[in-house]
Structure formats: structure tokens, C-alpha cells
């Protein structure tokens, strides 16, 4: 029944009057029943349009033993099977791709159009790669200067050196990856909204279960609440459910894997849940975090720390709304600064442990723009029809941590959609009379 409800909700969200369809959204990926096999003409056209827009001669993909999952996704390749030899695929700004594969694995790039050459020795490899790159000046690869955006840094330094030695300037593909991988269709945006609502419902149910167990004099462990949450999300029709359940001092660890903490009376409870609706391989993840207090009155210190976190979150959201509605550029670094400035001014600079947010797509942590100038320097501009998290946090070691995480979708036409229900404005005392 839960899965049927998800299907109905998704169909309603995609109705003609849903207001989420736009030309650019429809031009990007759509939800389908099975993965695309190979590089279809529309995907090739999107890639080449982006290359022309960025004044690049081409995009060179390189893989060794599955070292670059981005290449497999962008080119529509099946990553299964033996991949023991290096392959290269050059997608020019105009014209057909050119492929270079090892003679032992001649079918490694089947599904990608264009001419294919084979090599066995490194000498032939160099000769053929040089021929493919002849006349090119600026070529993108999965490389990031100074490793500033590590999610894109999939190509090793030696491979970059080899290509540079053949003449072209190698530039980062980070902007291309964001444009091709993170821009969502109307269907994908709708699936994310449904997932966020269901995840928020599961969080509230889990928090209430923790309170119920205390009232019954049977307080639950983190492990028991995690199992409850995953079962609840599965029953709701969510797939790949993930749950961080952290109590008291464990909440000061943003990626806590503890299981033995007891959600007892007067405990702080942090819930960080993820999941996506079962609507095909392009259903988009939701990722939300809320905090609760399992007592009658929230201590002043917890409320004060939480208040700063909520203000930081709102500062980031306000910046996004102001810039996006005015059609002004906003980078991931800009969003990070807006939130982090609030936390630092409140005196908690040393209690920041992570960036303000990350890209969200079919993966919880996507390859698009991250709201980050803390862990990494992401100066990429946010793009229309993309989704990311905003999740500032303050972590007092060995005591407690507070994080507030919402999902934000930037939609064509200047709309900023904050997903996951009403924003948390205070920490609720779940045992209050």
C-alpha cells in the first residue's frame, strides 16, 4: 500500500498543472525504467552544447579499473564486467567521439558512437592518443587544480601529464560535471519533494517512538531506533534508507556510527535520515537532519546552540533567495560563508567540523556544486533545477552536537524550494506535559 501511495503522489506531482516543468528541465535526464545503455544523441548534444558554451575543444574521459565513475555515468556505460586496461574517450565540441581501447578489451566503450582505435603497447597508445588530440588546445578532464574539488578529481596526475605533453591545456571538468550530472528534470525534482516529505515523516515517527519508549520505562538504544527508522522508511516506499541516530555525546560526531547509546530521559537526540522513492534509477535522494530533547524542558545551553545553528541555516537560505530571485549568481562558497559567518560571530568557530552543504542527485552526496568554502573551495555557480543540502552544525566534543539540515532546490524562474516540511525553529521537549 505504501509503494502504491508513493506512485500516486509522484503521478500527481507530474500532472500538467504541477508547475515544475520547464524547457531546460525537460532537456535534461528523465526518470526511466532502466539505465540508458550507451551515449544517446540527446546526451551527446547536451555535452557538446556545454563544451561550446565553455569554449572547450573537448572532454577527454579516461578510466583504469573503474577509477572514474563519473565517466561511466556521463557516457552511459555499464560498469560491470572486466575493466583491467586503460581506455580513453574523447568527446569533441563538434563531431563524433573518438575512442581508444585495449586490444584485450575492445568492447569497453561499446554504446558510445564514433570511431574506435585499439592499442596493445604503450607506444601505440601514445601514438593513437596523440592523433586523437592533434589540433586541440583546451581539453577538460576529471581533474581539479590543487585537488580543490575532490569529487571531480578522478584522473591521476600522470594521466594529466601525458595529455599535457601532447599539446593541449588540461582544464577541470568540474563545471561540465555539474551541468551534465546535477541538473534535474521535472520528474526528478518531483521525486525529491516526495522523498523529503516521507523522510521528514519518518524522523517525527522515530522521535515519538523514542519518547514512547521512555514513558514505557523501556528506553531504546541507538541501534533499536535506527532499525525502527529504516523499517518505517521502507514501509513508506523509500528505497536505500539511511539513518544516523545519535544520542548525547554521540551527536557531537557528524557521522556517528555508534549503536549502544541509550535514548533515555533528558537525552539529546539527533536524527539524520536519507532515502529516495522507488521510481526508477533517477529518483533523487532526500537528506534531512533534526534534533529533539527527550525531557520536559530543554536546557538553556542546548537551546542557545540550536538557535545559532538555525540562524546560520536561515542566513544561507536568505542569501539563496535574494540572489536567485534577482537572477544574480551565487556560488557554493557564497552559501557556506553566509552560514559560517553566523556561527563564527557567535563564538563557535572551533566547533565547526564540516561544510554547510553538499550537492544532491541520485546520490546523497552528488557531484554538483557543494555549499563549501571550508573543507574545500567550491567556487562553482549554482545552476537552475539543481538540489543541495544546507546543514550547518555546532559540535561540542564529548558533550553534544546540533545540526539542522534541509534540502534546497533552485528552480527555473527564480524559485527556491526548501524541502522537508516546516523549518525547525526550536528543539522540542518531547516529554513536556
C-alpha positions in Angstrom: 0.0 0.0 0.0 2.9 2.4 0.9 4.5 1.9 -2.5 1.2 2.4 -4.3 0.8 5.7 -2.4 4.2 6.9 -3.5 3.3 6.1 -7.1 0.1 8.1 -6.8 1.9 11.0 -5.2 4.6 11.0 -7.9 1.9 10.9 -10.7 0.1 13.9 -9.1 3.3 15.8 -8.8 4.0 15.3 -12.5 0.5 16.4 -13.6 0.4 19.2 -16.2 -0.6 21.8 -13.6 2.2 20.9 -11.2 4.2 23.9 -12.3 7.5 22.2 -12.2 8.0 21.6 -16.0 10.4 23.9 -17.8 12.2 23.7 -21.2 15.6 23.3 -19.5 14.3 20.7 -17.1 12.8 18.6 -19.9 16.0 18.8 -21.8 17.9 17.0 -19.0 17.6 13.5 -17.7 14.2 11.9 -17.1 13.0 9.1 -14.9 13.1 5.8 -16.8 12.5 2.2 -16.0 16.1 1.1 -16.9 19.5 2.6 -17.2 20.4 4.2 -20.5 22.8 1.8 -22.4 25.4 3.9 -24.0 25.6 7.6 -25.1 22.3 8.6 -26.8 22.2 11.5 -29.3 20.4 13.9 -26.9 23.1 13.3 -24.2 25.8 13.9 -26.7 24.2 17.1 -27.8 23.9 18.3 -24.2 27.6 17.6 -23.6 28.7 19.3 -26.8 26.5 22.3 -26.1 28.2 22.7 -22.7 31.6 22.3 -24.3 30.8 25.1 -26.8 29.4 27.3 -24.1 32.6 26.9 -22.1 34.8 27.4 -25.2 36.5 24.0 -24.8 37.7 21.8 -27.7 36.6 18.6 -26.0 36.2 16.4 -23.0 38.6 13.6 -22.5 37.4 10.6 -20.4 40.0 8.2 -19.0 39.5 5.1 -16.9 41.6 2.4 -15.4 39.9 -0.4 -13.4 36.8 1.7 -12.7 38.7 4.6 -11.4 36.3 7.2 -12.8 32.6 6.5 -12.0 31.7 9.9 -13.5 32.9 8.8 -16.9 30.6 5.7 -16.7 27.6 7.8 -15.8 28.1 10.6 -18.3 28.8 8.2 -21.2 26.0 5.8 -20.1 28.4 2.8 -19.8 27.7 -0.4 -17.9 30.4 -0.6 -15.3 30.0 -4.3 -14.8 32.4 -6.8 -16.3 36.2 -6.8 -16.6 37.9 -3.4 -16.8 41.6 -4.3 -16.4 43.0 -2.0 -19.1 43.1 1.7 -19.7 40.6 3.3 -22.1 40.1 6.8 -23.4 37.1 8.5 -25.0 37.4 12.0 -26.5 34.1 13.9 -27.0 34.8 16.9 -29.2 32.8 20.1 -29.1 31.7 19.2 -32.6 31.7 16.0 -34.4 31.7 12.4 -33.3 33.6 10.9 -30.3 36.8 9.1 -30.8 37.6 6.0 -28.7 40.8 4.3 -27.8 40.6 0.8 -26.1 43.0 -2.0 -25.4 43.0 -5.0 -27.8 42.2 -7.3 -24.9 39.0 -5.3 -24.1 37.8 -4.0 -27.5 34.2 -3.6 -26.3 34.9 -1.4 -23.3 33.3 1.6 -25.0 30.5 -0.1 -26.9 27.4 2.1 -26.8 29.4 5.3 -27.4 29.2 6.4 -31.0 32.3 7.3 -33.1 35.5 5.7 -34.4 37.4 3.3 -32.3 41.1 2.5 -32.3 42.9 -0.2 -30.4 46.3 -0.5 -28.8 48.4 -3.1 -27.0 51.7 -1.4 -26.2 52.2 1.9 -24.6 53.9 3.1 -27.7 50.9 2.6 -29.8 48.7 4.0 -27.1 50.8 7.3 -27.1 50.7 7.5 -30.9 46.9 7.0 -31.2 46.1 9.3 -28.3 48.3 11.9 -29.8 46.5 11.5 -33.1 43.1 11.9 -31.4 44.2 15.1 -29.6 46.0 16.7 -32.5 44.9 20.2 -33.1 43.1 20.6 -29.7 44.0 23.5 -27.4 41.8 23.2 -24.3 40.6 19.8 -23.1 38.6 19.1 -20.0 39.4 16.1 -17.8 38.2 14.9 -14.3 41.0 16.9 -12.7 40.8 19.6 -10.1 43.6 22.1 -9.6 45.2 21.7 -6.1 42.5 19.0 -5.5 40.1 21.8 -4.5 37.0 19.8 -5.6 38.0 16.2 -4.8 34.7 14.7 -6.0 35.8 15.6 -9.6 39.5 14.6 -9.1 39.3 11.1 -10.7 42.2 11.3 -13.1 45.7 10.7 -11.7 48.5 13.3 -12.1 50.4 11.1 -14.5 47.5 10.8 -17.0 47.2 14.6 -16.9 50.9 14.9 -17.5 50.7 12.6 -20.5 47.9 14.7 -22.1 49.7 17.9 -21.5 52.8 16.5 -23.1 50.8 16.0 -26.3 50.0 19.7 -26.5 46.6 20.6 -25.0 45.9 22.6 -21.9 44.1 20.4 -19.4 41.3 22.2 -17.5 39.0 20.9 -14.8 35.7 19.3 -15.9 34.1 20.5 -12.6 31.7 22.9 -14.3 30.8 20.4 -17.0 30.2 17.7 -14.4 27.8 20.0 -12.5 26.0 20.9 -15.7 25.6 17.4 -17.1 25.2 15.4 -13.8 23.4 17.6 -11.4 20.7 19.4 -13.4 17.4 17.7 -12.7 14.3 17.1 -14.8 10.8 18.0 -13.7 10.3 14.3 -12.8 13.4 14.2 -10.7 12.6 17.3 -8.8 9.1 15.9 -8.1 10.6 12.7 -6.8 12.9 14.6 -4.5 10.0 16.6 -3.0 8.1 13.4 -2.2 11.1 11.7 -0.7 11.8 14.7 1.5 8.2 14.7 2.9 8.4 11.0 3.6 11.8 11.2 5.3 10.5 14.1 7.5 7.6 12.0 8.5 9.9 9.1 9.4 12.0 11.4 11.6 9.0 12.6 13.5 7.8 9.0 14.0 11.2 7.9 15.2 11.4 10.7 17.7 8.0 9.9 19.0 8.9 6.2 19.3 11.9 7.3 21.4 9.6 9.3 23.7 7.1 6.4 23.9 9.8 4.0 24.9 10.9 6.3 27.8 7.3 6.7 29.0 7.0 2.9 29.0 10.2 2.7 31.1 12.0 0.9 28.2 14.3 3.4 26.7 15.6 2.5 23.2 19.2 2.2 22.1 20.5 4.0 19.0 20.6 0.7 17.2 16.9 0.0 18.0 15.8 3.4 16.9 17.9 3.0 13.7 16.2 -0.3 12.9 12.8 1.3 13.6 13.6 4.2 11.3 14.8 2.0 8.4 11.7 -0.2 8.7 9.4 2.8 8.8 11.0 4.3 5.7 10.8 1.0 3.8 7.1 0.7 4.7 6.6 4.2 3.3 8.0 3.1 0.0 11.5 4.6 0.3 14.5 2.7 -1.0 18.1 2.9 0.1 17.0 4.3 3.5 19.8 5.5 5.7 19.7 6.6 9.3 22.1 8.2 11.7 20.7 8.1 15.2 23.0 9.8 17.7 22.3 10.4 21.4 24.0 13.0 23.7 27.8 12.9 23.2 27.5 10.8 20.0 25.6 13.7 18.4 28.9 15.6 18.5 30.2 13.2 15.8 28.6 14.2 12.5 29.0 10.7 11.1 28.3 8.8 14.2 28.1 5.0 13.8 27.6 4.3 17.5 24.8 1.9 18.3 25.0 1.4 22.1 23.9 4.9 23.2 20.6 4.9 25.2 18.0 7.5 24.3 17.0 8.0 27.9 15.3 10.7 29.8 16.9 14.1 29.2 18.9 12.9 26.3 19.5 15.0 23.1 18.5 13.0 20.1 19.9 13.8 16.6 18.3 12.1 13.5 19.9 12.3 10.1 17.9 10.3 7.5 18.2 9.7 3.8 16.2 7.9 1.2 14.5 8.1 -2.3 11.2 7.0 -3.7 11.2 3.7 -5.7 10.6 5.4 -9.0 13.4 4.2 -11.2 17.2 4.8 -11.3 16.8 8.6 -11.5 14.8 9.1 -8.3 16.5 11.8 -6.3 17.7 11.4 -2.7 16.4 13.4 0.3 18.7 14.1 3.2 17.4 15.8 6.4 18.6 16.3 10.0 16.6 17.3 13.0 17.3 17.4 16.8 15.0 16.6 19.7 15.1 16.7 23.5 13.8 13.7 25.4 12.8 15.6 28.5 10.3 18.1 29.9 12.4 21.2 29.4 15.2 21.9 27.0 18.4 23.1 28.8 19.3 26.7 28.0 22.7 25.8 26.5 21.2 23.4 24.0 18.6 26.0 23.0 21.3 28.6 22.7 23.5 26.4 20.5 20.5 25.3 18.4 19.4 28.9 18.0 22.8 29.8 16.4 22.5 26.8 14.1 19.0 27.8 13.0 20.1 31.4 12.4 23.1 30.1 10.3 20.8 27.9 8.2 18.4 30.8 7.6 21.2 33.1 6.6 22.2 30.7 3.9 18.6 30.3 2.8 18.1 34.1 2.7 21.2 34.5 0.5 20.0 31.9 -1.9 16.5 33.5 -2.1 17.9 37.0 -2.6 20.4 36.0 -5.3 18.2 33.5 -7.1 15.1 35.7 -7.3 17.2 38.5 -8.6 18.9 36.3 -11.2 22.2 37.0 -9.6 25.0 34.4 -9.5 25.5 32.5 -6.2 28.3 30.1 -5.6 28.6 27.2 -3.2 31.3 29.2 -1.4 28.9 32.1 -1.0 26.3 30.0 0.7 29.0 28.5 3.0 30.2 31.9 4.0 26.7 33.1 4.8 26.1 30.3 7.3 29.6 30.1 8.7 29.8 33.8 9.4 26.8 33.5 11.8 28.4 30.6 13.7 31.8 32.3 13.9 30.3 35.6 15.2 28.5 33.6 17.9 31.9 32.3 19.2 31.7 28.7 17.8 34.3 28.9 15.1 36.3 26.0 16.6 33.1 23.9 16.8 32.6 23.8 13.0 33.6 20.4 11.7 32.2 20.4 8.1 30.9 22.4 5.1 27.5 24.0 5.0 26.1 21.6 2.4 26.6 19.2 -0.5 25.1 18.5 -3.9 22.2 16.1 -4.1 21.2 14.0 -7.1 20.7 10.2 -7.5 23.4 10.0 -4.8 23.1 11.6 -1.4 26.4 13.3 -2.0 26.3 14.3 -5.7 28.9 15.6 -8.0 27.4 19.1 -8.5 28.0 22.3 -6.5 28.7 21.9 -2.8 28.0 24.7 -0.4 31.6 24.8 0.7 34.5 27.1 1.3 35.5 25.3 4.4 36.6 21.8 3.7 37.1 22.5 0.0 36.9 25.6 -2.2 33.9 25.3 -4.4 33.6 28.5 -6.5 31.1 27.0 -9.0 27.9 28.8 -9.5 24.6 27.1 -8.6 22.6 26.1 -11.6 18.9 26.1 -12.3 17.0 22.9 -11.4 19.6 21.5 -9.0 19.4 20.4 -5.4 21.7 20.7 -2.5 21.7 20.5 1.3 22.1 23.4 3.8 23.2 21.9 7.1 25.3 24.0 9.4 26.2 22.4 12.7 27.9 23.1 16.0 29.7 20.2 17.8 30.8 20.4 21.4 33.2 17.4 21.8 32.2 14.7 24.2 29.1 16.7 25.1 26.5 17.2 22.3 26.1 18.5 18.7 23.3 20.2 16.9 22.8 20.2 13.1 19.8 21.4 11.1 19.7 20.1 7.6 17.2 20.9 4.8 17.2 20.2 1.1 17.0 23.2 -1.2 16.1 23.0 -4.9 16.8 26.0 -7.1 14.1 26.0 -9.8 13.9 27.9 -13.1 12.1 31.2 -12.8 13.7 32.3 -9.5 12.0 29.9 -7.2 13.8 28.5 -4.1 12.1 25.4 -2.8 13.0 24.3 0.7 12.1 20.6 1.1 11.2 18.5 4.1 8.3 20.3 5.9 8.3 23.3 8.2 11.8 24.6 9.2 12.8 23.6 12.7 12.8 26.8 14.8 13.4 25.3 18.2 14.3 22.0 19.9 11.1 20.3 21.0 10.9 18.8 24.5 9.1 15.6 23.7 8.2 14.7 27.3 6.7 18.1 28.2 3.4 17.8 30.0 
